[in-house]
């Protein structure tokens, strides 16, 4: 039920808005307000010039601004082009600790028309926070977001 209702809410929120940054901002706010027991929700966007992920719109405490491709959970998910659910970030090789309170993380790559453009990153202060249902819900939210973003600037 949450998956369907949250998806409908996001779709309605983004209707008639194609600006990428505005849509990322509202999507991160909706996720931050809708998921319990999380301490960060936001986006990192791929920058071709520097070949790294750069901090985008988010909700939560201040965050790392640059992430190398293949480094940490975000950089690894981006490089592999697949969702990553990490039950205990302290056990993840090369984890980047932006917020020392974070204990679990889920990262969903943003891929549109075969091009990797960034990641959705969500952190939680407790281990094993994210379920398969959460992953599927977030996957569908990312697809709704990308469907509303005609221009990626």
MOLINGI-V956642 format. One record per residue. N is the residue number from 0. RES is the residue in one small letter. PHI is phi in whole degrees, 0 to 359 (999 if undefined). NEAR is the number of other C-alpha atoms within 12 Angstrom. Layout:
# MOLINGI-V956642
n=N res=RES phi=PHI near=NEAR
n=N res=RES phi=PHI near=NEAR
This chain:
# MOLINGI-V956642
n=0 res=x phi=999 near=10
n=1 res=x phi=303 near=19
n=2 res=x phi=304 near=25
n=3 res=x phi=293 near=17
n=4 res=x phi=294 near=16
n=5 res=x phi=293 near=29
n=6 res=x phi=298 near=27
n=7 res=x phi=296 near=20
n=8 res=x phi=295 near=21
n=9 res=x phi=295 near=35
n=10 res=x phi=302 near=29
n=11 res=x phi=295 near=20
n=12 res=x phi=299 near=24
n=13 res=x phi=267 near=30
n=14 res=x phi=303 near=21
n=15 res=x phi=70 near=15
n=16 res=x phi=239 near=23
n=17 res=x phi=248 near=23
n=18 res=x phi=293 near=21
n=19 res=x phi=299 near=28
n=20 res=x phi=295 near=28
n=21 res=x phi=299 near=25
n=22 res=x phi=292 near=37
n=23 res=x phi=297 near=41
n=24 res=x phi=298 near=28
n=25 res=x phi=290 near=32
n=26 res=x phi=294 near=41
n=27 res=x phi=295 near=35
n=28 res=x phi=295 near=25
n=29 res=x phi=298 near=31
n=30 res=x phi=297 near=38
n=31 res=x phi=300 near=30
n=32 res=x phi=280 near=19
n=33 res=x phi=262 near=24
n=34 res=x phi=259 near=26
n=35 res=x phi=279 near=19
n=36 res=x phi=56 near=24
n=37 res=x phi=235 near=33
n=38 res=x phi=238 near=34
n=39 res=x phi=198 near=38
n=40 res=x phi=212 near=41
n=41 res=x phi=184 near=45
n=42 res=x phi=234 near=47
n=43 res=x phi=240 near=40
n=44 res=x phi=245 near=40
n=45 res=x phi=285 near=33
n=46 res=x phi=247 near=23
n=47 res=x phi=300 near=15
n=48 res=x phi=303 near=9
n=49 res=x phi=262 near=13
n=50 res=x phi=54 near=20
n=51 res=x phi=210 near=27
n=52 res=x phi=269 near=37
n=53 res=x phi=244 near=29
n=54 res=x phi=305 near=31
n=55 res=x phi=243 near=34
n=56 res=x phi=303 near=31
n=57 res=x phi=203 near=36
n=58 res=x phi=233 near=29
n=59 res=x phi=133 near=27
n=60 res=x phi=289 near=19
n=61 res=x phi=307 near=18
n=62 res=x phi=224 near=28
n=63 res=x phi=300 near=25
n=64 res=x phi=262 near=22
n=65 res=x phi=230 near=24
n=66 res=x phi=229 near=35
n=67 res=x phi=288 near=30
n=68 res=x phi=298 near=30
n=69 res=x phi=89 near=21
n=70 res=x phi=253 near=22
n=71 res=x phi=64 near=31
n=72 res=x phi=290 near=44
n=73 res=x phi=296 near=50
n=74 res=x phi=296 near=40
n=75 res=x phi=288 near=33
n=76 res=x phi=299 near=34
n=77 res=x phi=296 near=36
n=78 res=x phi=300 near=31
n=79 res=x phi=279 near=22
n=80 res=x phi=66 near=26
n=81 res=x phi=219 near=24
n=82 res=x phi=297 near=34
n=83 res=x phi=232 near=37
n=84 res=x phi=243 near=36
n=85 res=x phi=244 near=35
n=86 res=x phi=290 near=25
n=87 res=x phi=220 near=26
n=88 res=x phi=295 near=35
n=89 res=x phi=292 near=24
n=90 res=x phi=266 near=17
n=91 res=x phi=275 near=21
n=92 res=x phi=301 near=16
n=93 res=x phi=79 near=18
n=94 res=x phi=305 near=26
n=95 res=x phi=260 near=29
n=96 res=x phi=267 near=26
n=97 res=x phi=285 near=27
n=98 res=x phi=236 near=24
n=99 res=x phi=299 near=21
n=100 res=x phi=281 near=22
n=101 res=x phi=290 near=33
n=102 res=x phi=234 near=32
n=103 res=x phi=220 near=36
n=104 res=x phi=206 near=46
n=105 res=x phi=226 near=44
n=106 res=x phi=229 near=42
n=107 res=x phi=242 near=43
n=108 res=x phi=294 near=42
n=109 res=x phi=261 near=42
n=110 res=x phi=232 near=30
n=111 res=x phi=233 near=22
n=112 res=x phi=52 near=13
n=113 res=x phi=79 near=10
n=114 res=x phi=256 near=18
n=115 res=x phi=282 near=30
n=116 res=x phi=242 near=36
n=117 res=x phi=162 near=44
n=118 res=x phi=217 near=49
n=119 res=x phi=265 near=53
n=120 res=x phi=236 near=53
n=121 res=x phi=228 near=47
n=122 res=x phi=245 near=47
n=123 res=x phi=224 near=32
n=124 res=x phi=277 near=25
n=125 res=x phi=233 near=22
n=126 res=x phi=290 near=23
n=127 res=x phi=55 near=23
n=128 res=x phi=288 near=28
n=129 res=x phi=261 near=33
n=130 res=x phi=256 near=19
n=131 res=x phi=297 near=18
n=132 res=x phi=297 near=17
n=133 res=x phi=300 near=30
n=134 res=x phi=299 near=28
n=135 res=x phi=295 near=24
n=136 res=x phi=299 near=29
n=137 res=x phi=293 near=42
n=138 res=x phi=301 near=30
n=139 res=x phi=292 near=27
n=140 res=x phi=295 near=38
n=141 res=x phi=298 near=39
n=142 res=x phi=294 near=24
n=143 res=x phi=297 near=32
n=144 res=x phi=304 near=44
n=145 res=x phi=295 near=37
n=146 res=x phi=295 near=26
n=147 res=x phi=266 near=28
n=148 res=x phi=251 near=29
n=149 res=x phi=286 near=20
n=150 res=x phi=252 near=17
n=151 res=x phi=248 near=26
n=152 res=x phi=236 near=16
